[in-house]
């Protein structure tokens, strides 16, 4: 969802070779469209955004453009391969 991405990354600073990465991923129904606030971590390239974690909102960080593009492609392949359609529930498991 582009509005999730815009709300999360719209005011990100311009850092050569880096792009804004958001979690939860913008294509999910979670993120700032659901509620909450932006947060970041030290060294992520955001000023004026509080550091922290939490169950609602979105975390943002500037990462290498190549890494961000690669992960976006991986997400797209997953959605197509597993036939995850708009509004289908899915879980993210971190191992």
ZINOR-V210451 format. One record per residue. RES is the residue in one small letter. SS is DSSP state (A for helix, B for strand, O for the rest). PHI is phi in whole degrees, 0 to 359 (* if undefined). OMEGA is omega in degrees with one decimal (NA if undefined). Layout:
res->[RES;RES]
ss->[SS;SS]
phi->[PHI;PHI]
omega->[OMEGA;OMEGA]
This chain:
res->[x;x;x;x;x;x;x;x;x;x;x;x;x;x;x;x;x;x;x;x;x;x;x;x;x;x;x;x;x;x;x;x;x;x;x;x;x;x;x;x;x;x;x;x;x;x;x;x;x;x;x;x;x;x;x;x;x;x;x;x;x;x;x;x;x;x;x;x;x;x;x;x;x;x;x;x;x;x;x;x;x;x;x;x;x;x;x;x;x;x;x;x;x;x;x]
ss->[O;A;A;A;A;A;A;A;A;O;O;O;O;O;O;O;O;B;B;B;B;B;B;O;O;O;O;O;O;O;O;O;O;O;O;O;O;B;B;B;O;O;O;O;O;O;O;O;O;O;B;O;O;O;O;O;O;B;B;B;B;B;B;B;A;A;A;A;A;A;A;A;A;A;A;A;A;A;A;A;A;O;O;O;O;O;O;O;O;O;O;O;O;O;O]
phi->[*;300;292;299;296;297;294;284;243;306;254;293;288;270;236;307;80;234;219;284;245;235;218;296;301;300;284;276;272;271;99;287;293;280;144;101;221;282;214;214;225;305;86;271;88;247;248;78;248;293;277;150;224;169;281;231;99;213;259;232;203;276;231;301;307;299;294;295;295;298;294;300;295;297;298;300;300;300;301;289;298;268;55;277;259;309;77;285;284;206;247;252;247;261;246]
omega->[-175.7;-179.2;173.8;-178.9;-179.6;179.0;-177.9;-169.4;-172.8;-178.2;-177.8;-179.9;177.9;178.3;-178.1;177.3;-178.4;174.8;-176.6;175.0;-177.7;174.4;4.7;-177.1;-174.4;-177.8;177.3;176.8;173.7;-178.9;-172.9;173.6;-179.0;176.4;178.5;-175.5;174.3;173.6;-178.4;178.9;178.7;178.2;-177.6;174.7;178.3;174.0;179.7;177.2;-176.5;175.2;175.5;178.4;177.6;-175.4;178.9;-178.9;-175.5;173.3;179.8;178.3;174.7;-179.9;179.9;-179.4;-177.9;179.2;-179.1;178.9;179.5;-179.8;176.3;176.9;177.6;178.3;-179.8;178.0;178.7;-178.4;-179.8;-177.6;-176.5;179.3;174.2;-177.4;178.2;179.4;173.8;176.1;173.7;178.9;173.8;179.2;179.2;-179.6;NA]
